[in-house]
Every structure is written in C-alpha cells, then in structure tokens.
Amino acid sequence: MSADACTQGLDTGFIELGAAKVALLGVVQGISELLPISSTAHMRIVPALLGWRDPGSAFSAAMQMAALVAVISYFWSDVRGLFFGSIDAVRRRDFRDWQFRFTTWILMATLPLVIFGTLLSKWLNACGSPLRTLPVVGVACIAMAVLLALAEKFCAHRRTLDDVSLKDAMLVGLAQVGALIPGVSRSGSTLTAAMFLDLERDQAARFSFLLGLPAIFLAGAKELFELYKAHLSAEGWMILMVGLVVASISAFVAIWSLMRILEKFSSWPFVVYRFLLGVFLLVGVAVGWFQ
C-alpha cells in the first residue's frame, strides 16, 4: 500500500483511483448502499475484478452522506412531518404526539449502533482491516440472504408504520448494529428485522430508511471529520466530491426501484442475488479470481 493510500491511519485508497474511477464506484456505491445487497461487497468486488485497489473504508463511510441526501429527498414528506411535528409537539408539551414519539424512538434506536460503532471504530476503518476481507464479506452475504428468506417466507407482512412501537424500533435498531460487519448491509439488516416484525414489505423498507437517518448522518459526518483531521489533500476532497454527487443520484434511483419491487413483488430477488453474490465471492477467493 502506498503512502497516499493511508492518511494518518485512515484507508484513503480512493485518492489513487482518481476522479473517473471514483465516479464509476460512486454509481456502484449509491445503488448498493440503499438496496439490501451490501455496498461493501460491491465495493470490494468491482475494484478487484477491474484490477483496481480497494477505495478504502473511509470512502465507503463518507458516501453515507450521498445516501442521506437520497433518503431525505425521497421521503421528504415523512422527514418534514417528523421534524416539524416533533418541534410543534414540544412547543405544545404534547409528548404523547405520535410524530414526537416516533422521532424519539428513532433516536433511541440509534444508540446501540453509536456505542458499538465507537468501540469497534479502530478495527473497522483501519488500513488493511481484517473485517474487510472477501471471505468475511462473502459469508455475511450468504447469512443475510438466509435470514431475509426466512423473513419473507414465514412472516405475515400485515402491519404498517402506524402500528410500530418503541420495542419494534429498538429491535430494528439492534439489528442495525450488524451492519458494522462488512457484507451485512445496513438496509439489509434493518429491512430483514422489520419484516420479521410482520410489517408489509414496503412499510418495512420505509421504516428501515427513516430509522437509519441518524445512523447514516453520524457515519458520514464522522468520516468527513476524520478526513478533515487527517488533512486530506485538496485533490482528495475533489475526488471525494465527485463520488458523492454521482452516488447521491444513483442512490435516489435505488430507493425508487426498491420501493417499486417491494410494493409489486417481494424481497426474493434480493435473497437470490445476495446468496449468489456470497457464493461468487467465496469461490472467487478460493480459485484466485480476486487479487
């Protein structure tokens, strides 16, 4: 690994790739970040197949800001209602207001991820982290495919977002911690957990995205701050910005596609895709397809 690929302990391999390659990876990151198919897996596979170096965990984490823009844009009516509804409830001292309670539950459900993310940050974002190895990602993809299949097969899918409780939010929040393991996928873990709670498929996705907003913001903001503290070069910031813009657009398209698929079909396409992806990774490592 060259000196430029590691900036004060942060894996900043995206700088070596340059703007054009990062733009392509931005498309991959934006689509895979918000679909339940693991962005980490795709950000390891695509560069490996193309013979590029790993863009690094710092790039993946910073791309959370692109996902944030896409989620807020797509669910703007929900986000606006929760934000201003909660402020109005506080002003009226009506703490039984549903929007205030739901917003509070979202914040509380983020705490497990914050705690575990802080404890594991040294290993998650370090240069050459063993957690980002392809075998780990492959096993995680297969495991999540199995769990999503069980949720699809055996759960009722009858509840709506209006039926959720604090307990539901905390359970999905705990599931979100699993996304710290590369290959699990934040959207995959929370969508699966919400489906296990018998939410309708599209309602489970909506719950997953809204509950994930604080986590997405914190992860992205923290990584941008870490890059700032590490004195990322002007070239590095420019390359990162290219990735962010492209990823924001592709992430919005990904949300739209996911909601249409879940409304009209089911999550089985993602189950099959994740399982085959995990098998492909493990086989590829075994036979030497990947560097």
Secondary structure, 3 states (H helix, E strand, C coil): CCHHHEECCEECCHHHHHHHHHHHHHHHHHHHHHCCCCHHHHHHHHHHHHCCCCCCHHHHHHCHHHHHHHHHHHCHHHHHHHHHHHHHHHHHCCCCCHHHHHHHHHHHHHHHHHHHHHHHHHHHCECCCHHHCHHHHHHHHHHHHHHHHHHHHHCCCCECHHHCCHHHHHHHHHHHHHHHCCCCCHHHHHHHHHHHCCECHHHHHHHHHHHHHHHHHHHHHHHHHHHHHCCCCHHHHHHHHHHHHHHHHHHHHHHHHHHHHHHHCCCHHHHHHHHHHHHHHHHHHHHCCCC
